[in-house]
Amino acid sequence: MKLLERVSMLVRANLNDLIDRSEDPEKMVKQVILDLHNQYIQVKTQLAVALTEQHLIEEKAVEARARAGEWMRKAELAVDRGEDGLAKRALERHNTFTQTGELFAEQTEEHKKDVDLLRDTLSKLEAKLREAEGKKALLVTQHRAARARARAGQAAYEATGAAPQATLGRMEDKVREEAARGTALFEVAEDDLEASFARMERAERLDQQLAELKARRAGGAGGQALTS
């Protein structure tokens, strides 16, 4: 909630300090409204960017899952034709795209939280902007009548908000970092002892997947034979 806190501090500073010290309260209040409006535009822009990125990540997750399904079908076809080596290669591609899809799915969930934060911030800024515009004339009257009454009016202008640029910057960096981490999983060189064990475990997993796939295909063929 850093965004909300920073905008709140900005609005309170304008109301508590500038109203009391300003020689032209009306001009000052207009500036406060302008500041709120600028914050609103920034948050709305960043929300549009965040939604675009969210859709892109979701599309990548869907694409990865689709590719994983394609490679599983190819593995099944290879098993049907007795091509065990080809089936293993297809299963490995299937596993790769499955893992990629899972990573993008995780990023999607994290990104949704950031989008929800921006939406909440935008809603609060909209409400505060309407309040500020609605009470501008009253606040100016109160300030001119007496500073004490003006201070009471300032309480109604206290806002909750955030500096959207900083939070979205961190959000975008986080998305890029997670995407890079997911890509690196499949590009890193496997030339040390740990990588050798990983290859061995992957080979065993492929053997197991191949055996299970053969069993499923054999069972299906047997069922068809009995039926015929």
Z-matrix of the N, CA and C atoms (Angstrom, degrees):
N
C 1 1.458
C 2 1.531 1 111.69
N 3 1.321 2 117.87 1 22.39
C 4 1.455 3 121.22 2 179.31
C 5 1.520 4 110.95 3 -59.93
N 6 1.341 5 116.77 4 -37.99
C 7 1.457 6 120.27 5 179.43
C 8 1.527 7 111.26 6 -57.63
N 9 1.316 8 116.33 7 -49.93
C 10 1.467 9 121.06 8 -178.76
C 11 1.521 10 111.00 9 -61.74
N 12 1.304 11 116.87 10 -40.57
C 13 1.460 12 120.71 11 -178.35
C 14 1.525 13 111.27 12 -65.72
N 15 1.325 14 117.61 13 -40.53
C 16 1.467 15 119.95 14 -177.34
C 17 1.526 16 111.81 15 -68.73
N 18 1.327 17 117.12 16 -42.30
C 19 1.463 18 118.77 17 177.24
C 20 1.522 19 110.49 18 -65.34
N 21 1.327 20 116.67 19 -37.22
C 22 1.463 21 120.36 20 178.15
C 23 1.521 22 110.76 21 -60.93
N 24 1.325 23 116.86 22 -43.58
C 25 1.468 24 121.11 23 178.60
C 26 1.523 25 110.88 24 -62.65
N 27 1.337 26 116.14 25 -40.83
C 28 1.466 27 120.06 26 179.98
C 29 1.523 28 111.35 27 -62.72
N 30 1.333 29 116.35 28 -46.35
C 31 1.465 30 120.06 29 -177.72
C 32 1.520 31 111.15 30 -66.87
N 33 1.340 32 117.05 31 -41.10
C 34 1.471 33 119.45 32 179.40
C 35 1.519 34 111.13 33 -63.55
N 36 1.320 35 117.04 34 -39.13
C 37 1.466 36 120.21 35 179.66
C 38 1.524 37 110.00 36 -62.46
N 39 1.321 38 117.65 37 -42.13
C 40 1.464 39 120.93 38 179.25
C 41 1.525 40 111.18 39 -63.56
N 42 1.310 41 116.35 40 -44.53
C 43 1.462 42 119.47 41 -176.01
C 44 1.520 43 112.43 42 -73.77
N 45 1.315 44 116.63 43 -49.96
C 46 1.466 45 120.36 44 -173.81
C 47 1.524 46 113.11 45 -72.97
N 48 1.312 47 116.81 46 -37.19
C 49 1.463 48 119.77 47 -176.38
C 50 1.528 49 111.89 48 -92.30
N 51 1.329 50 116.18 49 -52.03
C 52 1.456 51 118.91 50 -172.51
C 53 1.525 52 112.79 51 -70.32
N 54 1.324 53 117.68 52 -37.36
C 55 1.471 54 118.76 53 179.88
C 56 1.520 55 110.33 54 -63.26
N 57 1.333 56 116.80 55 -44.45
C 58 1.461 57 120.21 56 -177.93
C 59 1.527 58 111.93 57 -67.33
N 60 1.311 59 117.01 58 -33.62
C 61 1.471 60 119.97 59 -171.82
C 62 1.526 61 113.34 60 -101.12
N 63 1.323 62 117.03 61 -14.51
C 64 1.457 63 119.68 62 -173.39
C 65 1.523 64 111.55 63 -73.88
N 66 1.328 65 115.51 64 139.45
C 67 1.454 66 120.93 65 174.03
C 68 1.529 67 110.62 66 -83.46
N 69 1.321 68 116.43 67 -15.45
C 70 1.467 69 121.34 68 179.54
C 71 1.530 70 108.38 69 -129.46
N 72 1.344 71 117.78 70 81.29
C 73 1.469 72 121.22 71 -176.31
C 74 1.527 73 113.04 72 -57.38
N 75 1.307 74 116.83 73 -38.24
C 76 1.463 75 119.11 74 -177.70
C 77 1.526 76 111.10 75 -63.63
N 78 1.301 77 116.40 76 -42.27
C 79 1.463 78 120.51 77 177.94
C 80 1.523 79 110.70 78 -64.26
N 81 1.325 80 115.58 79 -39.32
C 82 1.454 81 120.34 80 -179.97
C 83 1.523 82 111.24 81 -64.44
N 84 1.355 83 116.59 82 -43.20
C 85 1.461 84 120.31 83 -179.47
C 86 1.526 85 110.05 84 -64.00
N 87 1.308 86 116.88 85 -39.92
C 88 1.462 87 119.89 86 176.50
C 89 1.527 88 111.04 87 -60.13
N 90 1.337 89 115.85 88 -36.48
C 91 1.460 90 119.64 89 178.71
C 92 1.528 91 110.97 90 -67.38
N 93 1.330 92 116.19 91 -38.81
C 94 1.468 93 120.06 92 177.06
C 95 1.525 94 110.06 93 -60.36
N 96 1.328 95 116.22 94 -45.44
C 97 1.462 96 120.08 95 179.33
C 98 1.526 97 110.42 96 -62.76
N 99 1.330 98 115.99 97 -39.29
C 100 1.463 99 119.69 98 178.08
C 101 1.526 100 110.99 99 -63.28
N 102 1.338 101 115.79 100 -41.64
C 103 1.468 102 119.60 101 178.24
C 104 1.530 103 111.11 102 -62.20
N 105 1.332 104 115.77 103 -43.75
C 106 1.465 105 119.30 104 178.05
C 107 1.528 106 111.10 105 -62.05
N 108 1.318 107 115.44 106 -40.90
C 109 1.466 108 119.43 107 179.77
C 110 1.530 109 110.74 108 -64.31
N 111 1.322 110 116.97 109 -41.31
C 112 1.466 111 120.33 110 177.92
C 113 1.526 112 111.27 111 -62.09
N 114 1.340 113 115.82 112 -41.93
C 115 1.461 114 119.60 113 176.84
C 116 1.531 115 110.28 114 -61.35
N 117 1.307 116 115.69 115 -41.13
C 118 1.466 117 120.60 116 179.93
C 119 1.533 118 110.78 117 -61.28
N 120 1.328 119 116.61 118 -45.20
C 121 1.466 120 120.75 119 179.76
C 122 1.525 121 110.43 120 -62.38
N 123 1.331 122 117.00 121 -42.04
C 124 1.465 123 120.54 122 -179.41
C 125 1.527 124 111.04 123 -63.42
N 126 1.324 125 116.25 124 -46.43
C 127 1.468 126 119.45 125 -178.85
C 128 1.524 127 110.14 126 -64.34
N 129 1.331 128 116.77 127 -41.64
C 130 1.465 129 120.14 128 -179.52
C 131 1.526 130 110.72 129 -63.02
N 132 1.327 131 116.36 130 -40.39
C 133 1.464 132 120.14 131 178.17
C 134 1.518 133 111.23 132 -64.49
N 135 1.331 134 115.87 133 -45.44
C 136 1.457 135 119.91 134 -179.11
C 137 1.524 136 111.29 135 -66.63
N 138 1.318 137 117.30 136 -32.77
C 139 1.464 138 120.07 137 176.74
C 140 1.526 139 110.26 138 -64.72
N 141 1.327 140 116.50 139 -40.56
C 142 1.467 141 119.72 140 177.93
C 143 1.524 142 110.78 141 -62.28
N 144 1.338 143 115.89 142 -41.47
C 145 1.468 144 119.97 143 177.75
C 146 1.525 145 110.50 144 -63.47
N 147 1.327 146 115.79 145 -44.98
C 148 1.468 147 120.18 146 -178.34
C 149 1.524 148 111.48 147 -63.28
N 150 1.333 149 117.08 148 -40.55
C 151 1.463 150 120.40 149 178.68
C 152 1.525 151 111.12 150 -64.99
N 153 1.336 152 115.88 151 -39.13
C 154 1.467 153 119.58 152 177.44
C 155 1.521 154 110.84 153 -61.81
N 156 1.330 155 116.22 154 -45.40
C 157 1.458 156 120.04 155 179.39
C 158 1.526 157 111.08 156 -64.99
N 159 1.316 158 116.56 157 -37.62
C 160 1.465 159 119.43 158 178.77
C 161 1.527 160 110.59 159 -62.30
N 162 1.324 161 116.82 160 -43.52
C 163 1.462 162 120.01 161 179.33
C 164 1.530 163 110.68 162 -63.40
N 165 1.332 164 116.60 163 -39.33
C 166 1.462 165 119.75 164 179.63
C 167 1.524 166 111.08 165 -63.73
N 168 1.330 167 116.58 166 -43.14
C 169 1.463 168 120.36 167 179.56
C 170 1.524 169 110.29 168 -64.62
N 171 1.328 170 116.58 169 -42.13
C 172 1.464 171 119.96 170 178.56
C 173 1.526 172 110.92 171 -61.76
N 174 1.341 173 116.66 172 -40.28
C 175 1.460 174 119.97 173 178.76
C 176 1.524 175 111.06 174 -64.35
N 177 1.338 176 116.75 175 -39.14
C 178 1.461 177 119.92 176 178.75
C 179 1.524 178 111.06 177 -65.27
N 180 1.319 179 116.73 178 -37.88
C 181 1.466 180 120.10 179 178.42
C 182 1.523 181 110.45 180 -64.89
N 183 1.329 182 116.34 181 -43.69
C 184 1.472 183 120.39 182 179.08
C 185 1.523 184 110.30 183 -63.62
N 186 1.329 185 116.06 184 -42.29
C 187 1.461 186 120.12 185 -179.50
C 188 1.527 187 111.06 186 -63.25
N 189 1.335 188 116.68 187 -42.72
C 190 1.468 189 120.23 188 -179.97
C 191 1.523 190 110.91 189 -63.37
N 192 1.338 191 116.96 190 -41.81
C 193 1.465 192 119.42 191 178.57
C 194 1.531 193 111.10 192 -64.61
N 195 1.331 194 116.40 193 -37.67
C 196 1.464 195 119.71 194 178.80
C 197 1.524 196 111.03 195 -65.03
N 198 1.340 197 116.03 196 -42.52
C 199 1.466 198 119.60 197 178.38
C 200 1.515 199 111.31 198 -64.27
N 201 1.325 200 116.71 199 -37.55
C 202 1.466 201 119.97 200 177.38
C 203 1.526 202 110.35 201 -61.47
N 204 1.325 203 116.88 202 -41.54
C 205 1.458 204 120.61 203 177.97
C 206 1.519 205 112.24 204 -64.23
N 207 1.333 206 116.39 205 -39.09
C 208 1.461 207 120.19 206 178.80
C 209 1.529 208 111.37 207 -61.70
N 210 1.341 209 115.78 208 -43.64
C 211 1.464 210 118.83 209 -178.27
C 212 1.521 211 111.71 210 -71.13
N 213 1.327 212 118.42 211 -28.78
C 214 1.463 213 119.42 212 174.95
C 215 1.528 214 110.20 213 -67.19
N 216 1.328 215 116.52 214 -40.10
C 217 1.464 216 119.09 215 177.56
C 218 1.529 217 111.33 216 -64.19
N 219 1.338 218 116.21 217 -36.66
C 220 1.462 219 119.35 218 177.39
C 221 1.525 220 110.79 219 -67.20
N 222 1.335 221 116.70 220 -37.43
C 223 1.462 222 119.91 221 177.55
C 224 1.525 223 110.47 222 -63.51
N 225 1.315 224 116.64 223 -41.39
C 226 1.462 225 120.49 224 178.10
C 227 1.523 226 111.15 225 -62.38
N 228 1.320 227 116.10 226 -40.95
C 229 1.460 228 120.36 227 179.11
C 230 1.525 229 110.68 228 -64.04
N 231 1.342 230 116.16 229 -41.60
C 232 1.463 231 120.01 230 179.48
C 233 1.521 232 111.12 231 -63.89
N 234 1.320 233 117.10 232 -39.87
C 235 1.466 234 120.73 233 177.85
C 236 1.524 235 110.24 234 -63.08
N 237 1.320 236 116.33 235 -43.02
C 238 1.462 237 120.07 236 179.59
C 239 1.525 238 111.48 237 -59.71
N 240 1.322 239 116.41 238 -29.50
C 241 1.462 240 120.33 239 -178.30
C 242 1.526 241 112.65 240 -97.62
N 243 1.330 242 116.46 241 5.77
C 244 1.458 243 120.18 242 177.88
C 245 1.513 244 114.50 243 76.05
N 246 1.317 245 118.45 244 18.18
C 247 1.466 246 122.63 245 -179.73
C 248 1.527 247 108.95 246 -95.64
N 249 1.346 248 116.40 247 80.63
C 250 1.463 249 120.06 248 -176.37
C 251 1.525 250 112.34 249 -64.16
N 252 1.318 251 116.81 250 -43.40
C 253 1.464 252 119.71 251 -179.54
C 254 1.513 253 111.79 252 -61.42
N 255 1.311 254 115.94 253 -43.92
C 256 1.464 255 120.33 254 178.49
C 257 1.524 256 110.70 255 -65.68
N 258 1.331 257 116.12 256 -36.93
C 259 1.461 258 119.74 257 178.44
C 260 1.524 259 111.09 258 -63.51
N 261 1.348 260 116.72 259 -39.86
C 262 1.470 261 119.93 260 178.52
C 263 1.519 262 111.33 261 -62.62
N 264 1.333 263 115.90 262 -43.50
C 265 1.467 264 119.21 263 179.39
C 266 1.530 265 110.68 264 -62.50
N 267 1.328 266 115.77 265 -39.60
C 268 1.462 267 118.98 266 178.47
C 269 1.524 268 111.18 267 -66.66
N 270 1.326 269 117.04 268 -38.73
C 271 1.464 270 120.44 269 178.05
C 272 1.525 271 111.34 270 -65.05
N 273 1.323 272 116.08 271 -36.65
C 274 1.468 273 118.94 272 178.56
C 275 1.523 274 110.67 273 -65.33
N 276 1.331 275 116.79 274 -41.43
C 277 1.468 276 119.61 275 175.38
C 278 1.532 277 110.31 276 -62.56
N 279 1.318 278 115.91 277 -41.01
C 280 1.468 279 120.44 278 177.48
C 281 1.523 280 110.99 279 -57.76
N 282 1.333 281 116.78 280 -45.22
C 283 1.467 282 120.49 281 -179.59
C 284 1.523 283 111.43 282 -64.64
N 285 1.338 284 115.71 283 -39.53
C 286 1.467 285 119.99 284 -179.82
C 287 1.527 286 111.22 285 -61.75
N 288 1.316 287 117.04 286 -48.62
C 289 1.464 288 120.13 287 -178.82
C 290 1.524 289 111.44 288 -70.14
N 291 1.333 290 116.94 289 -30.79
C 292 1.463 291 119.31 290 176.09
C 293 1.521 292 110.42 291 -63.61
N 294 1.339 293 116.60 292 -44.71
C 295 1.462 294 120.63 293 179.75
C 296 1.529 295 110.95 294 -65.66
N 297 1.332 296 116.09 295 -40.43
C 298 1.468 297 119.46 296 177.58
C 299 1.526 298 111.00 297 -61.36
N 300 1.330 299 116.51 298 -42.87
C 301 1.458 300 120.07 299 178.39
C 302 1.510 301 112.62 300 -61.89
N 303 1.339 302 116.53 301 -38.38
C 304 1.463 303 120.05 302 178.77
C 305 1.525 304 110.99 303 -65.51
N 306 1.337 305 116.60 304 -39.75
C 307 1.470 306 120.06 305 178.96
C 308 1.531 307 110.91 306 -63.67
N 309 1.324 308 116.46 307 -44.82
C 310 1.463 309 119.41 308 178.69
C 311 1.527 310 111.23 309 -65.52
N 312 1.330 311 116.98 310 -34.05
C 313 1.467 312 119.82 311 177.62
C 314 1.524 313 110.58 312 -64.37
N 315 1.343 314 116.89 313 -40.37
C 316 1.465 315 120.30 314 177.40
C 317 1.528 316 110.54 315 -63.36
N 318 1.340 317 115.89 316 -42.52
C 319 1.467 318 119.31 317 178.86
C 320 1.526 319 110.97 318 -62.56
N 321 1.321 320 116.17 319 -37.04
C 322 1.466 321 120.12 320 179.63
C 323 1.520 322 111.18 321 -60.56
N 324 1.332 323 116.87 322 -43.63
C 325 1.465 324 120.58 323 -179.52
C 326 1.524 325 111.01 324 -64.49
N 327 1.340 326 117.01 325 -42.72
C 328 1.465 327 120.10 326 178.72
C 329 1.527 328 110.50 327 -65.30
N 330 1.319 329 115.92 328 -39.90
C 331 1.459 330 119.67 329 -178.02
C 332 1.524 331 111.11 330 -66.79
N 333 1.324 332 117.24 331 -34.44
C 334 1.462 333 120.49 332 178.81
C 335 1.525 334 111.04 333 -61.48
N 336 1.333 335 116.84 334 -35.87
C 337 1.466 336 120.00 335 178.27
C 338 1.528 337 110.37 336 -63.29
N 339 1.345 338 116.03 337 -42.06
C 340 1.465 339 119.63 338 179.40
C 341 1.528 340 110.73 339 -66.31
N 342 1.327 341 116.56 340 -39.10
C 343 1.467 342 120.49 341 177.98
C 344 1.529 343 110.49 342 -63.67
N 345 1.315 344 116.57 343 -41.97
C 346 1.471 345 120.33 344 178.27
C 347 1.527 346 111.02 345 -62.06
N 348 1.342 347 116.75 346 -39.21
C 349 1.465 348 120.57 347 178.20
C 350 1.520 349 110.72 348 -62.47
N 351 1.331 350 116.82 349 -44.45
C 352 1.460 351 120.23 350 179.67
C 353 1.531 352 111.12 351 -65.40
N 354 1.315 353 116.91 352 -38.76
C 355 1.470 354 119.65 353 177.90
C 356 1.526 355 111.08 354 -63.87
N 357 1.315 356 116.41 355 -41.94
C 358 1.461 357 120.20 356 179.09
C 359 1.524 358 110.40 357 -64.47
N 360 1.339 359 116.47 358 -41.97
C 361 1.464 360 121.01 359 178.01
C 362 1.524 361 110.82 360 -61.66
N 363 1.334 362 116.21 361 -43.56
C 364 1.462 363 120.18 362 179.89
C 365 1.522 364 110.92 363 -62.35
N 366 1.320 365 116.92 364 -41.77
C 367 1.467 366 120.79 365 179.88
C 368 1.527 367 111.24 366 -62.31
N 369 1.330 368 116.96 367 -42.46
C 370 1.464 369 120.35 368 -179.47
C 371 1.525 370 111.38 369 -68.86
N 372 1.323 371 116.39 370 -36.95
C 373 1.463 372 118.92 371 177.53
C 374 1.529 373 110.88 372 -67.23
N 375 1.325 374 117.12 373 -38.52
C 376 1.468 375 120.04 374 176.68
C 377 1.528 376 110.78 375 -59.83
N 378 1.330 377 115.52 376 -45.72
C 379 1.465 378 119.74 377 -179.70
C 380 1.522 379 110.98 378 -64.08
N 381 1.343 380 116.87 379 -42.24
C 382 1.459 381 120.47 380 -179.21
C 383 1.521 382 111.33 381 -67.81
N 384 1.320 383 116.61 382 -36.90
C 385 1.459 384 119.69 383 178.95
C 386 1.524 385 110.82 384 -65.98
N 387 1.329 386 116.83 385 -42.93
C 388 1.473 387 119.73 386 177.10
C 389 1.526 388 110.50 387 -61.82
N 390 1.324 389 115.42 388 -41.10
C 391 1.464 390 119.59 389 -179.82
C 392 1.523 391 111.11 390 -64.22
N 393 1.335 392 116.16 391 -44.06
C 394 1.463 393 120.38 392 -178.64
C 395 1.521 394 111.30 393 -64.26
N 396 1.333 395 116.54 394 -43.15
C 397 1.464 396 119.61 395 179.96
C 398 1.531 397 111.08 396 -67.34
N 399 1.342 398 116.36 397 -37.48
C 400 1.457 399 120.05 398 -179.13
C 401 1.513 400 113.47 399 -69.38
N 402 1.326 401 115.90 400 -28.99
C 403 1.464 402 119.59 401 -174.86
C 404 1.522 403 113.04 402 -105.00
N 405 1.332 404 117.34 403 5.22
C 406 1.460 405 120.01 404 -176.68
C 407 1.525 406 111.68 405 -57.64
N 408 1.312 407 117.01 406 -50.82
C 409 1.468 408 120.00 407 -177.86
C 410 1.523 409 111.23 408 -63.03
N 411 1.338 410 115.67 409 -41.02
C 412 1.460 411 119.06 410 179.95
C 413 1.524 412 111.35 411 -65.31
N 414 1.333 413 116.58 412 -41.01
C 415 1.460 414 119.94 413 -179.28
C 416 1.522 415 111.31 414 -63.99
N 417 1.329 416 116.02 415 -41.83
C 418 1.466 417 119.39 416 178.92
C 419 1.524 418 110.37 417 -62.78
N 420 1.323 419 117.14 418 -42.32
C 421 1.467 420 121.15 419 178.77
C 422 1.518 421 111.12 420 -61.97
N 423 1.323 422 115.34 421 -44.05
C 424 1.463 423 119.37 422 179.50
C 425 1.521 424 111.15 423 -63.53
N 426 1.325 425 117.11 424 -39.14
C 427 1.463 426 119.65 425 -179.33
C 428 1.523 427 110.81 426 -66.66
N 429 1.295 428 116.14 427 -41.43
C 430 1.453 429 118.89 428 179.98
C 431 1.525 430 110.48 429 -69.71
N 432 1.322 431 118.86 430 -32.89
C 433 1.465 432 121.32 431 179.99
C 434 1.518 433 111.11 432 -70.90
N 435 1.318 434 116.49 433 -47.66
C 436 1.470 435 119.76 434 -179.18
C 437 1.522 436 109.01 435 -168.57
N 438 1.345 437 116.67 436 140.71
C 439 1.459 438 121.29 437 -179.83
C 440 1.529 439 111.18 438 -65.21
N 441 1.322 440 117.25 439 -29.69
C 442 1.463 441 119.65 440 -179.79
C 443 1.520 442 110.98 441 -65.16
N 444 1.336 443 115.58 442 -44.48
C 445 1.455 444 118.91 443 178.81
C 446 1.519 445 110.90 444 -68.14
N 447 1.325 446 115.44 445 -32.63
C 448 1.465 447 118.73 446 177.40
C 449 1.519 448 111.05 447 -63.84
N 450 1.360 449 116.20 448 -38.89
C 451 1.469 450 119.62 449 178.72
C 452 1.528 451 110.65 450 -63.55
N 453 1.338 452 116.42 451 -37.44
C 454 1.463 453 119.21 452 177.55
C 455 1.525 454 110.50 453 -64.52
N 456 1.339 455 115.78 454 -38.53
C 457 1.457 456 118.72 455 178.01
C 458 1.514 457 112.94 456 -67.89
N 459 1.351 458 116.30 457 -28.71
C 460 1.464 459 120.02 458 -178.70
C 461 1.526 460 111.59 459 -62.71
N 462 1.344 461 116.30 460 -30.57
C 463 1.465 462 119.62 461 -178.48
C 464 1.522 463 110.85 462 -60.78
N 465 1.337 464 115.48 463 -34.12
C 466 1.465 465 119.13 464 -179.52
C 467 1.515 466 112.09 465 -69.84
N 468 1.346 467 115.39 466 -16.09
C 469 1.462 468 119.64 467 -177.64
C 470 1.524 469 113.21 468 -97.19
N 471 1.328 470 116.66 469 -1.74
C 472 1.468 471 117.78 470 179.97
C 473 1.514 472 108.91 471 -64.46
N 474 1.290 473 115.36 472 133.13
C 475 1.466 474 118.22 473 -172.06
C 476 1.505 475 111.03 474 -122.40
N 477 1.292 476 113.83 475 161.15
C 478 1.459 477 120.46 476 168.41
C 479 1.505 478 106.71 477 -116.74
N 480 1.306 479 116.54 478 133.03
C 481 1.452 480 120.33 479 -178.19
C 482 1.494 481 110.64 480 -169.13
N 483 1.311 482 117.30 481 -165.93
C 484 1.446 483 119.96 482 -175.92
C 485 1.508 484 110.26 483 -156.41
N 486 1.345 485 114.89 484 159.54
C 487 1.447 486 120.49 485 173.59
C 488 1.517 487 107.72 486 -87.09
N 489 1.329 488 118.29 487 100.79
C 490 1.460 489 120.12 488 -169.52
C 491 1.518 490 114.15 489 -65.48
N 492 1.340 491 117.11 490 -29.39
C 493 1.462 492 118.84 491 -173.99
C 494 1.516 493 111.91 492 -61.62
N 495 1.360 494 116.27 493 -45.29
C 496 1.465 495 119.39 494 -176.91
C 497 1.509 496 111.79 495 -65.95
N 498 1.361 497 116.64 496 -45.70
C 499 1.470 498 119.08 497 -178.13
C 500 1.515 499 110.86 498 -65.17
N 501 1.359 500 117.96 499 -43.65
C 502 1.456 501 118.77 500 -179.40
C 503 1.522 502 110.76 501 -65.61
N 504 1.354 503 116.50 502 -35.18
C 505 1.457 504 118.47 503 176.54
C 506 1.511 505 111.52 504 -58.74
N 507 1.350 506 116.54 505 -44.90
C 508 1.463 507 120.03 506 177.59
C 509 1.513 508 110.72 507 -64.88
N 510 1.351 509 116.13 508 -38.33
C 511 1.461 510 119.91 509 -179.71
C 512 1.527 511 110.36 510 -63.73
N 513 1.368 512 116.82 511 -44.37
C 514 1.458 513 119.96 512 -179.13
C 515 1.519 514 110.96 513 -65.96
N 516 1.342 515 116.58 514 -40.58
C 517 1.464 516 119.75 515 176.69
C 518 1.512 517 111.38 516 -60.59
N 519 1.344 518 116.14 517 -39.45
C 520 1.469 519 120.31 518 -179.50
C 521 1.520 520 110.59 519 -65.10
N 522 1.354 521 116.57 520 -43.27
C 523 1.461 522 119.77 521 179.58
C 524 1.525 523 110.27 522 -62.79
N 525 1.357 524 116.93 523 -44.55
C 526 1.462 525 120.04 524 -179.91
C 527 1.528 526 111.04 525 -63.42
N 528 1.340 527 115.47 526 -40.48
C 529 1.461 528 119.31 527 179.90
C 530 1.519 529 111.38 528 -62.88
N 531 1.346 530 116.54 529 -43.60
C 532 1.462 531 119.71 530 -179.72
C 533 1.524 532 110.82 531 -67.26
N 534 1.337 533 116.94 532 -38.47
C 535 1.458 534 119.55 533 179.22
C 536 1.522 535 110.94 534 -65.39
N 537 1.350 536 116.02 535 -42.09
C 538 1.459 537 120.09 536 177.81
C 539 1.518 538 111.22 537 -63.85
N 540 1.328 539 116.13 538 -38.08
C 541 1.463 540 119.34 539 179.94
C 542 1.519 541 110.43 540 -65.36
N 543 1.346 542 115.87 541 -39.61
C 544 1.456 543 118.33 542 178.82
C 545 1.522 544 111.99 543 -65.38
N 546 1.354 545 116.42 544 -41.00
C 547 1.456 546 119.66 545 179.05
C 548 1.519 547 111.50 546 -66.11
N 549 1.335 548 116.20 547 -38.82
C 550 1.461 549 120.42 548 -177.13
C 551 1.514 550 112.55 549 -64.67
N 552 1.325 551 116.88 550 -25.14
C 553 1.471 552 119.69 551 179.76
C 554 1.523 553 111.73 552 -58.49
N 555 1.350 554 115.78 553 -28.50
C 556 1.459 555 119.54 554 -175.14
C 557 1.529 556 112.14 555 -106.91
N 558 1.321 557 119.41 556 1.54
C 559 1.454 558 122.30 557 -179.91
C 560 1.527 559 113.02 558 -112.89
N 561 1.311 560 116.54 559 -15.38
C 562 1.462 561 119.12 560 -175.25
C 563 1.528 562 110.28 561 -68.59
N 564 1.304 563 117.56 562 139.55
C 565 1.472 564 122.39 563 -178.64
C 566 1.513 565 110.49 564 -73.73
N 567 1.338 566 115.74 565 136.58
C 568 1.457 567 121.19 566 -177.93
C 569 1.536 568 108.47 567 -106.33
N 570 1.332 569 117.64 568 71.78
C 571 1.454 570 121.14 569 -174.60
C 572 1.521 571 112.90 570 -118.20
N 573 1.309 572 120.07 571 13.18
C 574 1.450 573 121.60 572 177.79
C 575 1.518 574 109.42 573 -116.47
N 576 1.332 575 116.00 574 -178.84
C 577 1.458 576 120.19 575 -174.79
C 578 1.514 577 111.37 576 -62.30
N 579 1.309 578 117.23 577 -42.90
C 580 1.461 579 120.46 578 -178.87
C 581 1.524 580 110.93 579 -62.22
N 582 1.337 581 117.01 580 -39.33
C 583 1.455 582 120.65 581 178.02
C 584 1.523 583 110.95 582 -65.57
N 585 1.332 584 116.46 583 -36.16
C 586 1.463 585 119.60 584 178.73
C 587 1.518 586 110.85 585 -62.53
N 588 1.344 587 115.46 586 -44.98
C 589 1.464 588 118.55 587 177.03
C 590 1.531 589 111.05 588 -62.74
N 591 1.322 590 116.54 589 -37.84
C 592 1.465 591 119.75 590 179.47
C 593 1.524 592 110.68 591 -62.86
N 594 1.350 593 116.22 592 -42.00
C 595 1.464 594 119.29 593 177.98
C 596 1.520 595 111.12 594 -63.51
N 597 1.357 596 114.86 595 -39.61
C 598 1.458 597 118.38 596 179.69
C 599 1.527 598 110.53 597 -63.25
N 600 1.350 599 116.17 598 -44.60
C 601 1.460 600 119.49 599 179.61
C 602 1.524 601 111.20 600 -64.74
N 603 1.332 602 116.62 601 -37.17
C 604 1.450 603 119.59 602 179.02
C 605 1.524 604 111.16 603 -66.40
N 606 1.349 605 115.91 604 -39.04
C 607 1.457 606 119.70 605 178.23
C 608 1.527 607 110.89 606 -63.47
N 609 1.356 608 115.22 607 -41.56
C 610 1.464 609 118.30 608 178.03
C 611 1.529 610 110.78 609 -63.88
N 612 1.323 611 116.25 610 -39.52
C 613 1.454 612 119.85 611 179.50
C 614 1.527 613 111.12 612 -65.48
N 615 1.337 614 116.29 613 -38.76
C 616 1.453 615 120.07 614 177.47
C 617 1.526 616 111.21 615 -65.25
N 618 1.366 617 115.33 616 -40.56
C 619 1.470 618 118.56 617 176.89
C 620 1.525 619 110.51 618 -59.67
N 621 1.336 620 114.98 619 -43.58
C 622 1.465 621 119.26 620 -179.65
C 623 1.530 622 110.92 621 -65.24
N 624 1.341 623 116.43 622 -44.30
C 625 1.455 624 119.68 623 178.01
C 626 1.527 625 111.37 624 -61.33
N 627 1.361 626 115.35 625 -40.11
C 628 1.455 627 119.82 626 179.67
C 629 1.521 628 110.64 627 -63.79
N 630 1.346 629 116.25 628 -42.94
C 631 1.460 630 120.33 629 179.75
C 632 1.529 631 110.77 630 -63.25
N 633 1.349 632 115.25 631 -42.98
C 634 1.462 633 118.77 632 178.76
C 635 1.523 634 111.31 633 -64.78
N 636 1.327 635 115.58 634 -39.60
C 637 1.459 636 119.82 635 179.44
C 638 1.516 637 110.80 636 -65.27
N 639 1.352 638 116.22 637 -42.11
C 640 1.466 639 120.22 638 177.38
C 641 1.519 640 110.80 639 -60.97
N 642 1.348 641 115.17 640 -43.21
C 643 1.460 642 119.24 641 -179.27
C 644 1.527 643 110.81 642 -61.98
N 645 1.349 644 116.62 643 -42.40
C 646 1.448 645 119.53 644 178.61
C 647 1.520 646 112.04 645 -64.15
N 648 1.339 647 115.03 646 -42.57
C 649 1.457 648 119.07 647 -179.33
C 650 1.518 649 111.38 648 -68.27
N 651 1.369 650 116.00 649 -38.67
C 652 1.460 651 120.14 650 178.85
C 653 1.521 652 110.30 651 -66.15
N 654 1.329 653 116.36 652 -41.59
C 655 1.459 654 120.29 653 178.05
C 656 1.514 655 111.50 654 -61.69
N 657 1.331 656 116.02 655 -41.11
C 658 1.457 657 119.29 656 178.89
C 659 1.510 658 111.66 657 -65.61
N 660 1.340 659 116.34 658 -39.79
C 661 1.461 660 119.79 659 179.82
C 662 1.510 661 110.49 660 -66.88
N 663 1.375 662 116.80 661 -39.33
C 664 1.464 663 120.89 662 179.20
C 665 1.507 664 111.29 663 -63.32
N 666 1.341 665 115.11 664 -41.10
C 667 1.461 666 118.90 665 179.03
C 668 1.517 667 111.66 666 -62.48
N 669 1.340 668 115.59 667 -39.03
C 670 1.458 669 119.13 668 179.53
C 671 1.519 670 111.08 669 -66.83
N 672 1.380 671 116.18 670 -37.54
C 673 1.464 672 120.28 671 -179.93
C 674 1.507 673 110.68 672 -64.52
N 675 1.342 674 117.35 673 -43.65
C 676 1.461 675 121.11 674 179.51
C 677 1.523 676 110.38 675 -62.87
N 678 1.304 677 115.13 676 -39.25
C 679 1.468 678 119.03 677 -179.21
C 680 1.521 679 111.44 678 -64.28
N 681 1.380 680 113.96 679 -41.76
C 682 1.450 681 117.77 680 179.52
C 683 1.520 682 112.29 681 -73.39
